Amino acid sequence: MNRTLFLALLLTGLETLHGIEPSDSSQLIDCGADRAVLLKGTEAQDGRYAIGWTIRQRSKDAKPVDWSAWSKQDDDLFAFLDRYETQDPERPNTPYELNNCVIDLKQKKMLILPSDWPYFPHKNRGHLDVVWSPVSKDSRYALIQNDARFSTHNLWLIVIDRDDLRQLDIASRLNRSVSQFLRKKKPATADRYGIFYPLHRTEFKTTRNASFKASSAEVPFFADIAKSDDPSFTGKVVVHLPDGTVSQVLGTR
């Protein structure tokens, strides 16, 4: 399918989520050799860090990304993206890659968040959400949830030690722990569960916001249980910091 047509089909509706609006996605940040598009409304409390997206070369033969063609007009977004053949789950080997990233607005650098289904503005059936820990001089954290369709595709734990940024995708380990918990509770005989980690309770009224403590983070979950009289189960996962290991899974059904 032509990429322009594919992207146009995704544009079936616009959403506003926790201050992230499609019309707020136009600020281009110079990050040395690369550039990133800032998603306004995602800034940390002190404005030092934010979330964005970028396009980068994957092939040595690919021409550099021409950011001079970037337009602040939202209607031109698809035209810009259509210039570059980027990856998706069905096309992993492409000359360019579209990535979400954490942007250090002070140092003008970014941390790539690798995903085969990244978020970009106007993308239907998906969103990007972030919760920042309290500001600290020595270290701080963030949780970034990438919802690709009907469950969490990536859940990145961001560790910031002074000016050093690193990421760990903890979605798989959380999924394993939550699935084991559900099987022990036996809410249904399903082999698989659609598990979503909503960082804000406005997405699902039965869950709490994700939150940070001194040495742990609490991540709410919502499990969709197929073929069940009671098709949902909510709870939270306690994650140890900074390694992102699972300490405990608690149900709040």
TIVEX-921145 format. One record per residue (C-alpha): y, x, z. Coordinates in steps of 0.02 Angstrom, whole numbers, padded with zeros to 5 digits, always signed. Example, Ala and Ser with C-alpha at 12.3 -4.5 7.8 and 13.67 -1.06 7.14 Angstrom:
2
-00225+00615+00390 -00053+00684+00357 
# end
This chain:
253
+00000+00000+00000 +00175+00061-00039 +00254+00126+00121 +00415+00029+00094 +00316-00132+00079 +00209-00086+00229 +00361-00054+00338 +00445-00211+00275 +00293-00313+00328 +00312-00242+00502 +00491-00303+00509 +00445-00481+00554 +00547-00486+00712 +00660-00381+00821 +00639-00358+01006 +00744-00296+01150 +00646-00213+01290 +00725-00146+01449 +00888-00098+01361 +00807-00021+01206 +00883-00109+01057 +00854-00073+00871 +01043-00065+00843 +01056+00069+00978 +00945+00193+00888 +01071+00278+00775 +01128+00432+00872 +01064+00592+00792 +01038+00738+00911 +01036+00918+00850 +00889+01008+00933 +00899+01179+00854 +00784+01188+00703 +00743+01002+00720 +00837+00841+00747 +00793+00685+00842 +00856+00506+00844 +00902+00450+01020 +00840+00282+01084 +00986+00226+01189 +00942+00138+01349 +00805+00264+01385 +00912+00394+01474 +00864+00463+01645 +00974+00416+01792 +01084+00570+01773 +01089+00563+01584 +01003+00731+01564 +00849+00670+01471 +00811+00528+01352 +00677+00467+01232 +00686+00472+01043 +00590+00500+00882 +00589+00630+00745 +00506+00677+00580 +00438+00853+00555 +00346+00950+00420 +00158+00966+00439 +00126+01059+00277 +00201+01226+00227 +00226+01155+00053 +00327+01006+00115 +00514+01013+00091 +00623+01015+00249 +00676+00844+00314 +00846+00802+00242 +00935+00727+00391 +01096+00715+00291 +01018+00560+00214 +01006+00479+00385 +01116+00326+00402 +01175+00237+00557 +01148+00073+00467 +00987-00006+00527 +00954-00082+00355 +00934+00094+00286 +00800+00146+00410 +00653+00099+00300 +00732+00184+00150 +00747+00344+00252 +00568+00335+00318 +00502+00297+00144 +00560+00469+00087 +00425+00551+00193 +00239+00520+00193 +00196+00516+00379 +00033+00494+00470 -00053+00339+00536 -00233+00311+00597 -00291+00284+00418 -00195+00434+00346 -00207+00580+00467 -00176+00717+00338 +00000+00695+00274 +00140+00820+00235 +00252+00749+00373 +00228+00680+00547 +00327+00549+00640 +00332+00583+00827 +00411+00514+00983 +00491+00645+01094 +00581+00680+01256 +00754+00750+01224 +00839+00872+01341 +01020+00824+01304 +01089+00973+01398 +00981+01111+01322 +00972+01021+01153 +00784+01035+01139 +00641+00912+01130 +00462+00891+01188 +00347+00814+01057 +00237+00668+01113 +00089+00676+00993 +00019+00510+00935 -00062+00439+00779 +00032+00276+00806 +00209+00323+00862 +00348+00198+00894 +00503+00183+00786 +00644+00054+00790 +00608-00114+00707 +00420-00084+00723 +00336-00249+00758 +00184-00260+00873 +00235-00112+00974 +00365-00038+01089 +00406+00115+01192 +00447+00105+01377 +00495+00236+01506 +00513+00249+01695 +00597+00402+01770 +00566+00471+01944 +00716+00505+02057 +00823+00653+02005 +00772+00818+02085 +00834+00995+02058 +00660+01071+02066 +00549+00944+01979 +00547+00767+01916 +00432+00655+01817 +00427+00515+01691 +00298+00391+01629 +00311+00340+01446 +00205+00198+01380 +00175+00179+01193 +00107+00007+01151 +00036+00013+00976 -00025-00166+00964 -00119-00259+01099 -00153-00121+01225 -00078+00044+01280 -00105+00177+01148 -00025+00321+01241 +00030+00341+01421 +00118+00507+01440 +00152+00587+01607 +00304+00700+01586 +00322+00844+01708 +00492+00928+01717 +00502+01088+01821 +00682+01144+01817 +00711+01160+01628 +00527+01164+01576 +00452+01006+01501 +00268+00968+01474 +00170+00812+01434 -00002+00747+01475 -00074+00591+01392 -00167+00507+01535 -00211+00344+01446 -00395+00389+01419 -00428+00441+01598 -00342+00285+01664 -00443+00177+01546 -00606+00253+01607 -00559+00229+01790 -00499+00050+01766 -00653+00004+01662 -00768+00072+01798 -00671-00025+01928 -00686-00187+01827 -00873-00165+01802 -00898-00144+01988 -00795-00300+02021 -00893-00388+01883 -00755-00508+01830 -00850-00529+01666 -00994-00457+01567 -00882-00383+01433 -00919-00204+01380 -00739-00170+01333 -00572-00223+01401 -00400-00228+01323 -00304-00129+01452 -00115-00123+01456 -00003-00023+01573 +00161-00119+01582 +00286-00006+01668 +00401-00153+01708 +00345-00317+01783 +00454-00416+01662 +00315-00391+01534 +00184-00473+01646 +00247-00571+01796 +00091-00533+01898 +00120-00344+01902 +00241-00227+01988 +00353-00095+01914 +00282+00079+01896 +00349+00187+02036 +00350+00365+02101 +00317+00435+02274 +00326+00615+02335 +00157+00667+02264 +00094+00516+02168 +00139+00382+02043 +00082+00201+02044 +00046+00129+01873 +00016-00060+01857 -00119-00121+01738 -00161-00284+01653 -00338-00305+01585 -00382-00435+01454 -00564-00484+01481 -00648-00564+01332 -00767-00712+01351 -00717-00744+01531 -00664-00904+01620 -00531-00799+01704 -00479-00685+01561 -00356-00571+01650 -00359-00450+01795 -00211-00354+01865 -00197-00206+01980 -00128-00031+01995 -00186+00147+01971 -00129+00283+02091 -00104+00446+01997 -00090+00614+02082 +00058+00724+02035 +00079+00839+01946 -00096+00847+01868 -00111+00662+01824 -00284+00639+01901 -00331+00465+01961 -00334+00448+02151 -00370+00263+02168 -00383+00097+02074 -00334-00061+02165 -00351-00241+02107 -00222-00375+02140 -00301-00519+02047 
# end
